Amino acid sequence: MSGSPSKADLQLSGLLSVNKPQDITSRQVVNQFQKLVRPARVGHAGTLDPLATGVLVLCVGPSTRLIRFVQDQPKEYIGEFVLGKRSDTDDITGEVVETPDCPVIEWEQLERLLPTYRGSIEQTPPKFSAVHVNGRRAYDLARQGKTVEIEPRTVEVYELEIVKFEFPRFQLRIVCGSGTYIRSIGRDLGEDLGVGATMTSLVRSRIGEFKLESALSLEEPPTLEAITAHLQPPIKAVPHLPHYRCDARELRAISLGQKLTGPPERLPETDEITEVAIVSPAGELAAIAEWDRPHQCLSPRQVYAQRPN
């Protein structure tokens, strides 16, 4: 008898960090894994365009309910751009137009612009993007040749620095929040310099604690054995939430969907807490709960702890 795990033996739930190759969609990556783990579901936390490579976090089984928590974590990218080119997609995959008589730009000129793009900034997503415009995806409208008016939105850029500069090419390291378009940052820097810029490559090197060096390679087709070996526990999705360590009695109550009442001293004292990760005595994610400070209770919204027999 083989010692390899089978679908019948496994109750798969957790997070899987994979290194998405270039020229395939995030959905195609999900489909590869979905075939292997059925009937467990698979979803991804944060789309990477076909041009982009790097960390794509897959949520498996009940952990698909944690997708938004992974998406909320900071993301790190290494983006490469070329000055003197403009593209209708803001990257090299689109229709590229050269800037005539493009002047030489120096490192210092680009460096001076970077503070404007750190912190909370207003950003207009590319017209070839998944943003909804009047109920339609912007890229669907753009492909039909329709005029796409996308409203600017606020995004968070925590870190932004030049990694390499050899005119006309430059490389940026960017740490940002959810919804930030890296190609839009390059596009806008190029416009500020008066010459245009287009993204030529993009690597997502980190989402929260999920780093590229520990991601599962897809150079070979994935296997069930590889999935089980790399699957991370659901608790990895919520390092940014306040944690409440429950005892055995509270764990039983949570597993039954019951509220935890009374002032939990182990929570930070702040009115801003709305969601809390309840952690079992064994260190596993038991539930996501809502903290109701006026009533001094934790109300479970997503329960992961198994009900007692």
C-alpha positions in Angstrom: 0.0 0.0 0.0 1.3 3.5 -0.9 2.1 5.9 1.9 1.1 8.9 -0.2 -2.0 10.9 1.0 -5.3 10.5 -0.8 -8.2 12.9 -1.1 -10.3 10.6 1.0 -7.6 10.7 3.8 -7.3 14.4 3.8 -9.5 17.3 5.0 -7.5 20.0 3.2 -7.7 23.5 4.7 -5.0 26.0 4.7 -2.9 28.5 2.7 -0.5 27.6 -0.1 2.0 30.1 -1.5 3.0 29.4 -5.1 5.4 31.1 -7.4 3.2 32.0 -10.4 5.1 31.8 -13.7 4.8 34.4 -16.5 2.2 34.2 -19.3 -0.5 32.4 -17.3 -3.4 33.8 -15.4 -4.0 33.5 -11.7 -7.2 31.6 -12.5 -5.2 29.0 -14.5 -3.0 28.4 -11.5 -6.1 27.9 -9.3 -7.5 25.5 -11.9 -4.3 23.4 -11.7 -4.7 22.9 -8.0 -8.5 22.6 -8.0 -8.2 19.4 -10.1 -6.0 17.8 -7.4 -7.9 18.7 -4.3 -11.5 18.3 -5.3 -14.0 18.4 -3.6 -12.1 21.0 -1.5 -12.4 24.5 -3.1 -9.5 26.7 -4.1 -9.4 30.5 -4.4 -6.6 33.0 -4.7 -5.8 36.1 -2.7 -4.8 38.9 -5.1 -4.7 38.6 -8.9 -1.4 38.7 -10.7 -1.6 39.7 -14.4 -0.1 37.2 -16.9 3.0 39.4 -17.3 3.7 39.2 -13.6 5.3 36.5 -11.6 5.8 35.7 -7.9 3.8 35.0 -4.8 0.2 34.0 -5.3 -1.4 32.8 -2.2 -4.0 30.0 -2.7 -6.7 29.4 0.0 -7.8 25.8 0.2 -11.0 24.3 1.6 -12.7 26.2 4.4 -9.8 28.7 4.3 -11.3 30.2 1.2 -13.3 32.3 3.7 -10.0 33.9 4.7 -9.1 35.3 1.3 -9.9 38.9 2.2 -7.6 38.7 5.2 -4.7 37.7 3.1 -5.5 40.4 0.6 -5.5 43.0 3.3 -1.8 42.3 4.2 1.0 44.4 2.7 2.5 43.3 -0.6 6.0 43.8 -1.8 6.8 44.1 -5.5 9.9 44.6 -7.7 8.8 46.4 -10.9 10.9 47.2 -13.9 10.1 50.1 -16.2 11.3 51.8 -19.4 11.2 55.5 -19.8 10.3 57.1 -23.2 7.5 54.7 -23.9 3.7 54.9 -23.3 1.3 52.0 -23.5 -2.5 51.7 -23.5 -2.2 49.0 -20.9 0.6 50.8 -19.0 2.8 47.8 -19.5 4.7 46.2 -22.4 1.9 43.9 -23.4 -0.1 46.7 -24.8 0.2 49.0 -27.8 3.5 50.9 -27.1 4.2 54.3 -28.5 7.8 55.8 -28.4 8.3 59.3 -27.1 10.0 61.3 -29.9 13.3 62.9 -29.0 13.2 61.6 -25.5 15.6 63.5 -23.3 18.0 61.6 -21.0 16.6 61.4 -17.4 18.9 61.2 -14.4 18.5 59.1 -11.2 18.2 62.3 -9.2 15.2 63.5 -11.2 13.3 60.3 -10.6 14.4 60.2 -6.9 13.0 63.6 -6.3 9.5 62.5 -7.3 9.3 59.4 -5.0 8.0 61.2 -1.8 4.9 62.2 -3.8 4.1 58.5 -4.2 4.6 57.4 -0.6 1.8 57.2 2.0 -1.9 57.6 1.1 -2.0 58.7 -2.6 -4.7 59.1 -5.2 -4.2 56.7 -8.1 -6.1 56.2 -11.3 -6.1 52.4 -12.2 -5.2 51.4 -15.8 -8.1 51.4 -18.3 -7.1 47.8 -18.9 -7.8 46.6 -15.4 -10.4 44.6 -13.5 -11.9 47.8 -11.9 -15.7 48.0 -12.4 -17.0 50.9 -14.5 -20.8 51.1 -14.6 -21.1 47.4 -13.7 -18.6 46.3 -16.3 -14.9 45.4 -16.1 -12.8 48.3 -17.4 -10.7 45.9 -19.6 -13.9 44.6 -21.3 -14.9 48.2 -22.3 -11.3 49.1 -23.3 -11.1 46.0 -25.6 -14.3 47.1 -27.3 -12.7 50.4 -28.0 -15.0 52.3 -25.7 -13.9 55.4 -23.7 -13.1 54.3 -20.2 -13.4 57.0 -17.4 -12.0 55.5 -14.2 -12.3 57.6 -11.0 -9.1 57.9 -8.9 -9.0 56.1 -5.6 -6.9 56.2 -2.5 -4.3 53.5 -2.0 -1.5 53.0 0.5 2.2 52.9 -0.5 4.3 52.1 2.6 7.7 51.9 1.0 9.0 53.0 -2.4 12.7 53.1 -3.5 14.8 52.9 -6.6 16.6 49.5 -6.8 18.4 50.1 -10.1 18.6 52.9 -12.7 20.3 52.7 -16.1 18.5 55.1 -18.4 16.1 54.4 -20.0 15.4 51.5 -17.6 14.7 51.6 -13.9 13.6 49.2 -11.2 11.5 50.0 -8.1 10.8 48.2 -4.9 7.3 48.9 -3.7 5.5 47.8 -0.5 1.8 48.7 -0.7 -1.7 48.0 0.4 -4.5 46.2 -1.5 -5.7 47.7 -4.7 -2.5 49.4 -5.7 -1.5 49.2 -9.4 2.2 49.1 -9.8 2.1 49.9 -13.5 0.1 53.0 -12.6 2.9 54.2 -10.4 5.4 53.8 -13.2 3.1 55.4 -15.7 2.5 58.5 -13.4 6.3 58.8 -12.7 6.9 58.8 -16.4 4.3 61.5 -17.0 5.7 63.6 -14.2 9.1 63.4 -16.0 7.4 64.4 -19.2 8.6 61.3 -21.2 6.2 58.5 -20.3 7.1 55.1 -18.8 5.9 51.6 -19.3 6.2 48.6 -17.0 8.3 45.7 -18.5 8.2 43.2 -15.7 6.8 42.6 -12.3 7.6 40.2 -9.5 5.5 40.0 -6.3 8.1 39.0 -3.7 5.9 39.0 -0.6 2.4 39.0 0.7 2.4 39.5 4.5 4.5 36.6 5.8 4.5 34.7 2.5 7.8 35.2 0.8 8.9 34.2 -2.7 11.9 32.1 -1.5 9.5 29.7 0.3 6.8 29.6 -2.4 6.0 26.3 -4.2 7.6 26.3 -7.7 5.4 25.4 -10.7 8.3 24.4 -12.9 7.0 20.9 -12.5 3.2 20.2 -12.4 1.9 20.3 -8.8 1.1 17.1 -7.0 -1.1 16.3 -4.0 2.1 15.4 -2.0 3.6 18.8 -2.8 0.4 20.6 -1.8 0.2 18.8 1.6 3.9 19.4 2.3 3.6 23.2 1.6 0.1 23.8 3.1 0.3 26.5 5.8 -2.2 26.6 8.7 -5.2 29.1 8.5 -3.8 31.2 11.3 -1.2 32.5 8.8 -3.9 34.5 7.2 -4.5 36.8 10.1 -1.2 37.9 11.7 -2.4 41.5 11.5 -5.6 40.9 13.6 -5.7 41.1 17.4 -5.4 37.6 18.8 -7.4 36.3 21.7 -6.1 33.0 23.2 -9.1 31.0 24.5 -9.1 28.2 27.0 -10.7 24.8 26.6 -14.1 25.9 27.9 -14.2 28.9 25.6 -13.0 26.8 22.7 -16.0 24.5 23.2 -18.4 27.5 23.3 -16.8 29.0 20.1 -17.1 25.6 18.3 -20.9 25.8 19.0 -21.1 29.3 17.7 -21.6 30.8 21.1 -20.5 34.3 22.2 -17.7 34.8 24.7 -19.0 37.3 27.2 -17.3 39.3 29.9 -14.3 41.6 29.6 -11.5 39.6 27.9 -8.5 41.0 29.6 -6.2 39.6 27.0 -7.5 41.9 24.3 -5.9 45.4 23.7 -8.0 48.1 25.2 -9.1 50.1 22.1 -12.4 51.1 20.7 -11.1 50.4 17.2 -11.1 46.6 17.4 -13.8 45.2 15.2 -12.5 41.7 14.2 -10.4 39.4 16.4 -8.7 36.1 15.6 -9.6 33.6 18.4 -6.8 31.1 18.8 -7.2 27.7 20.4 -5.0 26.5 23.3 -3.0 24.5 20.6 -2.3 27.7 18.6 -4.8 27.0 15.8 -7.3 29.4 14.4 -10.6 28.7 16.1 -12.7 31.5 14.7 -12.9 35.0 13.4 -15.0 37.0 15.8 -16.4 40.5 16.1 -15.5 42.4 19.2 -18.5 44.2 20.6 -16.9 46.6 23.2 -20.2 48.1 24.6 -21.5 44.6 25.4 -18.0 43.2 26.2 -18.4 40.1 24.1 -16.8 38.3 21.1 -19.3 37.1 18.6 -18.0 34.4 16.2 -18.5 35.2 12.5 -16.4 32.4 11.0 -15.9 29.3 13.0 -13.1 26.9 12.3 -12.9 24.9 15.5 -14.5 21.4 15.2 -17.7 20.8 17.2 -17.3 18.4 20.0 -18.8 14.9 19.5 
